[in-house]
Amino acid sequence: MHHLFFLEQTKRFARQRFFALAFLAVGASSFLSSCSDDGTLPNPFLPAKITVAEPALSPEGVQYDELNQHFLVSSRTKGRIGAVEDNGTYTVFGDDSRLISTIGLNVDQIRHRVLVAVSDNGANTTRTTPATLNRLAGLAIFNSNNGNLTKYVDLSTLRPNQRHFANDIAVDLEGNAYVTDSFSPIIYKVDTDGNASIFLEDAQLGAATGFGLNGIVYHPDGYLIVAKSGEGVLFKVPINNPTAFSRVSTTQNVTGADGLLLLNAKTLLLVSGSQSTVYRLSSNDSWASASTTGSFATGPTSPTTITRRSISDAYVLYPYQATAAQFEITKVNF
């Protein structure tokens, strides 16, 4: 009995710590006013839209770094990581010749890291090579304060004879990173020392054609929520027993699921690029099932990923087409 009580208290503490850190990371100084539909408080003083006149960048991932007060975006066509101010100013944050196409991002505020998923599907014509084309899954780690590259981990070597496309990243409370592979049915794990391993490999995670796994988030109760794009499926993957993963039951069609954002323990925001919609999903049974509580239509902007800014505000990335003259980061309203 005492052991069970201790486990429950530890679990509750982990959840409180996770969302407390999230709050600190996204600006405890924000002044919050009117209440949103899910009971949280949006910040009315944040910009509704940020337009960035940076042509042919084709950003896929977006994160807001509260400590350094800027957005960070990736680039499929250039590889570099860029910083975006609220006035739309774009500057290069970090780069390296190994960054062929950069996809998902994760800002780990506590450890001052920016984690970047690196792939090569031929979009960057200046850096792609026959050896890396559709074969690359990498994780680059930058210092979030100065843009210096501190680690580069080649995940492809764990399964050298397979197709690869590193897509998105989640980070747990201990700093372990979990990286999805859209071309192989794999979730990788990379610890804080840069040691990489296969966290989960299962045929159910793969796709015969197109993209398999895509967005991923960590839940402080000790599991991952992972999206499979082509089939429109969400999986719940326990950290301590990944092979016991299960499908999240939902009546919402989430085909084309891309970026995910855990807004709070019971609320998940999901970007469906093919549906041009951000869905708000809620769960009252620890994500055994989920229901739709809101949606936000993006229009024909090719929306990809989403990031938290204040305690309850989220911004979605509109990359438009790969050759577009600009891209936008837009506040989500349900």
C-alpha positions as CSV (number, residue, x, y, z in Angstrom):
1,M,0.0,0.0,0.0
2,H,2.8,2.4,0.9
3,H,4.6,1.5,-2.3
4,L,1.5,2.3,-4.4
5,F,1.0,5.6,-2.6
6,F,4.6,6.5,-3.3
7,L,4.3,5.7,-7.0
8,E,1.1,7.8,-7.3
9,Q,2.8,10.7,-5.5
10,T,5.8,10.4,-7.8
11,K,3.6,10.3,-10.9
12,R,1.7,13.4,-9.7
13,F,4.9,15.3,-8.9
14,A,6.3,14.5,-12.4
15,R,3.2,15.9,-14.1
16,Q,3.2,19.0,-11.9
17,R,6.9,19.5,-12.6
18,F,6.5,19.0,-16.4
19,F,3.8,21.6,-16.8
20,A,5.5,23.9,-14.3
21,L,8.6,23.8,-16.4
22,A,6.5,24.3,-19.5
23,F,4.9,27.4,-17.9
24,L,8.3,28.8,-17.0
25,A,9.6,28.1,-20.5
26,V,6.8,29.9,-22.1
27,G,6.8,33.1,-20.1
28,A,5.5,33.4,-16.6
29,S,5.6,37.1,-17.2
30,S,2.8,37.0,-19.8
31,F,-0.3,38.9,-18.9
32,L,-3.3,36.7,-19.5
33,S,-6.9,37.8,-19.8
34,S,-10.0,36.3,-21.5
35,C,-10.7,32.7,-21.1
36,S,-10.7,30.2,-24.0
37,D,-13.0,27.3,-24.6
38,D,-10.9,24.8,-22.7
39,G,-10.7,27.0,-19.6
40,T,-7.1,28.3,-20.2
41,L,-6.2,31.9,-20.5
42,P,-4.8,33.3,-23.8
43,N,-2.6,36.3,-24.0
44,P,-4.3,39.0,-26.0
45,F,-1.2,41.0,-26.6
46,L,0.6,38.5,-28.8
47,P,0.8,39.1,-32.6
48,A,-2.0,37.4,-34.6
49,K,0.4,36.6,-37.5
50,I,4.1,37.0,-38.3
51,T,5.0,37.2,-42.0
52,V,8.6,36.4,-42.9
53,A,9.9,37.5,-46.3
54,E,12.5,34.7,-46.6
55,P,12.0,33.1,-50.1
56,A,12.2,29.4,-50.8
57,L,13.0,28.4,-47.3
58,S,10.4,25.7,-47.0
59,P,10.4,25.5,-43.1
60,E,8.9,22.4,-41.7
61,G,9.4,22.8,-37.9
62,V,8.7,25.7,-35.6
63,Q,9.4,26.2,-31.9
64,Y,9.2,29.3,-29.7
65,D,12.2,29.9,-27.4
66,E,10.8,32.0,-24.6
67,L,14.2,32.6,-22.9
68,N,15.6,34.1,-26.0
69,Q,12.3,35.6,-27.2
70,H,12.2,34.4,-30.7
71,F,10.8,31.6,-32.9
72,L,13.1,29.0,-34.5
73,V,12.3,27.4,-37.8
74,S,13.9,24.7,-39.8
75,S,14.4,24.5,-43.6
76,R,14.0,21.6,-46.0
77,T,15.6,23.5,-48.9
78,K,18.5,25.2,-47.1
79,G,19.2,23.0,-44.0
80,R,20.0,25.9,-41.7
81,I,18.0,26.8,-38.6
82,G,16.6,30.4,-38.5
83,A,15.5,32.7,-35.8
84,V,12.3,34.8,-36.4
85,E,11.4,38.0,-34.4
86,D,7.8,39.2,-34.0
87,N,8.4,41.9,-36.7
88,G,9.2,39.2,-39.2
89,T,13.0,39.6,-39.2
90,Y,14.8,36.4,-40.1
91,T,18.4,35.6,-39.2
92,V,20.4,32.4,-39.4
93,F,20.6,30.8,-35.9
94,G,22.7,27.8,-36.7
95,D,24.1,25.8,-39.6
96,D,26.4,22.9,-40.5
97,S,27.2,21.1,-43.7
98,R,25.5,17.9,-42.4
99,L,22.2,19.7,-42.1
100,I,20.8,18.7,-45.5
101,S,17.1,19.1,-44.7
102,T,16.0,20.1,-41.2
103,I,12.5,19.0,-40.2
104,G,11.2,18.9,-36.7
105,L,12.5,21.0,-33.8
106,N,12.4,20.8,-30.0
107,V,13.5,23.5,-27.7
108,D,14.7,22.0,-24.4
109,Q,14.7,25.2,-22.3
110,I,15.9,23.5,-19.1
111,R,19.1,22.3,-20.7
112,H,19.5,25.2,-23.2
113,R,19.3,22.9,-26.2
114,V,17.7,23.1,-29.6
115,L,17.2,19.6,-31.0
116,V,16.8,19.2,-34.8
117,A,15.7,16.2,-36.9
118,V,17.9,16.0,-40.0
119,S,16.8,14.2,-43.2
120,D,17.3,14.2,-47.0
121,N,14.5,13.7,-49.4
122,G,16.2,15.8,-52.1
123,A,14.6,19.1,-51.3
124,N,18.0,20.7,-50.6
125,T,19.7,20.4,-54.0
126,T,23.0,21.8,-52.9
127,R,23.6,19.4,-50.0
128,T,21.9,16.2,-51.1
129,T,24.1,13.2,-52.0
130,P,23.3,9.8,-53.4
131,A,24.5,8.3,-50.1
132,T,22.1,10.3,-48.0
133,L,19.1,10.6,-50.3
134,N,16.1,9.0,-48.5
135,R,18.7,7.3,-46.3
136,L,19.4,9.9,-43.6
137,A,18.1,10.1,-40.1
138,G,20.1,12.5,-37.9
139,L,19.8,14.5,-34.7
140,A,21.6,17.8,-34.4
141,I,21.8,19.5,-31.0
142,F,22.6,23.2,-30.8
143,N,23.2,25.5,-27.8
144,S,20.0,27.6,-27.7
145,N,21.8,30.7,-26.4
146,N,24.5,31.0,-29.1
147,G,23.6,28.6,-32.0
148,N,26.7,26.5,-31.6
149,L,26.4,22.9,-32.7
150,T,27.2,20.7,-29.7
151,K,26.3,17.2,-31.0
152,Y,25.4,15.4,-34.2
153,V,24.1,11.9,-34.0
154,D,23.7,9.8,-37.1
155,L,20.7,7.5,-36.3
156,S,20.8,5.9,-39.8
157,T,23.7,3.7,-38.7
158,L,21.4,1.8,-36.4
159,R,19.6,0.3,-39.4
160,P,22.0,1.0,-42.3
161,N,20.1,-0.9,-45.0
162,Q,16.8,0.9,-44.6
163,R,15.2,4.0,-45.9
164,H,15.1,6.9,-43.4
165,F,13.5,10.2,-42.8
166,A,13.9,11.7,-39.3
167,N,10.9,13.8,-38.7
168,D,10.0,15.0,-35.2
169,I,11.4,15.0,-31.6
170,A,10.0,14.7,-28.1
171,V,12.1,15.1,-24.9
172,D,11.2,13.6,-21.5
173,L,11.9,14.9,-18.1
174,E,15.4,13.4,-17.9
175,G,16.4,14.9,-21.3
176,N,16.1,11.8,-23.4
177,A,15.1,12.6,-27.0
178,Y,12.7,10.4,-29.0
179,V,12.8,10.8,-32.8
180,T,10.3,9.5,-35.3
181,D,11.3,8.0,-38.6
182,S,8.8,8.4,-41.4
183,F,10.3,5.9,-43.8
184,S,11.2,3.1,-41.3
185,P,8.9,1.9,-38.5
186,I,11.2,3.2,-35.8
187,I,11.3,5.6,-32.9
188,Y,14.9,6.3,-31.8
189,K,16.1,7.3,-28.3
190,V,19.1,9.5,-27.7
191,D,20.2,10.1,-24.2
192,T,21.9,13.3,-22.9
193,D,25.3,12.0,-23.7
194,G,24.4,11.4,-27.3
195,N,24.1,7.6,-27.1
196,A,21.5,6.4,-29.7
197,S,19.4,3.3,-29.6
198,I,16.2,1.8,-31.1
199,F,13.5,2.7,-28.7
200,L,10.7,1.0,-30.6
201,E,10.6,-0.9,-33.9
202,D,7.3,-2.4,-35.1
203,A,5.8,-3.0,-38.5
204,Q,2.5,-1.3,-37.4
205,L,4.4,2.0,-37.2
206,G,5.5,1.9,-40.9
207,A,3.8,2.8,-44.2
208,A,4.0,0.9,-47.5
209,T,4.1,4.2,-49.3
210,G,4.3,7.8,-48.2
211,F,4.9,8.9,-44.6
212,G,4.5,6.7,-41.6
213,L,5.3,8.2,-38.2
214,N,5.4,12.0,-37.9
215,G,4.6,14.2,-34.9
216,I,5.5,13.1,-31.3
217,V,5.0,14.5,-27.8
218,Y,6.0,13.4,-24.3
219,H,3.3,13.2,-21.7
220,P,4.5,13.7,-18.1
221,D,2.6,10.6,-17.0
222,G,5.3,8.6,-18.7
223,Y,4.3,7.9,-22.3
224,L,4.6,9.3,-25.8
225,I,1.8,10.2,-28.1
226,V,2.8,9.6,-31.7
227,A,1.0,10.4,-35.0
228,K,1.1,8.2,-38.1
229,S,0.3,10.5,-41.0
230,G,-0.9,8.3,-43.8
231,E,-3.4,6.3,-41.8
232,G,-4.4,9.1,-39.5
233,V,-3.6,7.1,-36.3
234,L,-2.4,8.2,-32.9
235,F,-0.4,5.8,-30.8
236,K,0.2,5.9,-27.0
237,V,3.7,4.5,-26.2
238,P,4.7,3.8,-22.6
239,I,8.2,4.9,-21.9
240,N,8.9,2.0,-19.6
241,N,7.3,-0.6,-21.9
242,P,7.3,0.7,-25.5
243,T,6.2,-2.6,-27.1
244,A,2.9,-2.3,-25.1
245,F,1.9,0.6,-27.3
246,S,-1.7,1.0,-28.1
247,R,-3.9,3.0,-30.6
248,V,-5.7,6.1,-29.3
249,S,-9.4,5.6,-30.1
250,T,-11.0,8.7,-31.7
251,T,-13.8,9.3,-34.2
252,Q,-11.9,12.3,-35.7
253,N,-10.3,11.8,-39.1
254,V,-6.7,12.9,-38.5
255,T,-5.3,11.7,-41.8
256,G,-2.3,13.9,-42.7
257,A,-1.4,14.3,-39.0
258,D,1.9,16.3,-38.7
259,G,2.9,18.4,-35.7
260,L,1.5,17.8,-32.2
261,L,1.4,20.0,-29.1
262,L,0.4,18.8,-25.7
263,L,-1.2,22.0,-24.4
264,N,-2.0,20.4,-21.0
265,A,-2.4,16.9,-19.7
266,K,-5.8,16.5,-21.3
267,T,-5.5,18.6,-24.4
268,L,-3.6,17.9,-27.6
269,L,-3.4,20.1,-30.6
270,L,-2.8,18.3,-33.9
271,V,-2.0,19.8,-37.3
272,S,-3.4,18.0,-40.3
273,G,-1.6,19.4,-43.4
274,S,-3.7,17.5,-45.9
275,Q,-6.9,18.8,-44.3
276,S,-5.6,22.3,-43.7
277,T,-6.8,22.2,-40.2
278,V,-5.6,22.3,-36.6
279,Y,-7.7,20.0,-34.4
280,R,-8.0,20.3,-30.6
281,L,-8.4,16.9,-29.1
282,S,-9.2,16.1,-25.4
283,S,-9.0,13.0,-23.3
284,N,-10.4,12.1,-19.9
285,D,-9.0,8.5,-19.8
286,S,-5.2,9.1,-20.0
287,W,-5.3,9.1,-23.9
288,A,-6.9,5.7,-24.3
289,S,-9.4,7.7,-26.3
290,A,-9.8,11.3,-27.5
291,S,-12.7,13.5,-28.6
292,T,-12.6,16.7,-30.8
293,T,-13.3,19.9,-28.9
294,G,-12.4,22.4,-31.5
295,S,-10.8,23.1,-35.0
296,F,-9.0,25.9,-36.7
297,A,-9.0,26.1,-40.5
298,T,-5.7,27.3,-41.9
299,G,-6.6,27.7,-45.6
300,P,-4.4,26.4,-48.4
301,T,-1.1,27.2,-46.6
302,S,0.4,23.7,-46.2
303,P,0.4,23.9,-42.4
304,T,3.0,21.6,-40.8
305,T,3.9,22.0,-37.1
306,I,2.8,23.9,-34.0
307,T,4.4,25.5,-31.0
308,R,3.4,26.8,-27.6
309,R,4.1,30.4,-26.8
310,S,2.3,31.5,-23.7
311,I,0.7,29.1,-21.2
312,S,-2.2,28.5,-23.5
313,D,-1.4,30.2,-26.9
314,A,-0.2,28.2,-29.8
315,Y,1.2,29.2,-33.2
316,V,1.1,27.1,-36.4
317,L,3.6,27.3,-39.2
318,Y,2.4,28.1,-42.8
319,P,5.3,27.3,-45.1
320,Y,3.2,27.5,-48.3
321,Q,5.0,25.9,-51.3
322,A,8.8,25.2,-51.4
323,T,9.4,28.1,-53.8
324,A,7.1,30.6,-51.9
325,A,8.4,34.1,-51.4
326,Q,7.4,34.1,-47.7
327,F,6.1,32.0,-44.9
328,E,3.9,32.8,-41.9
329,I,3.6,31.9,-38.3
330,T,0.0,32.3,-37.2
331,K,-1.8,32.3,-33.8
332,V,-4.4,29.5,-33.5
333,N,-7.9,30.5,-32.6
334,F,-10.6,27.9,-31.9
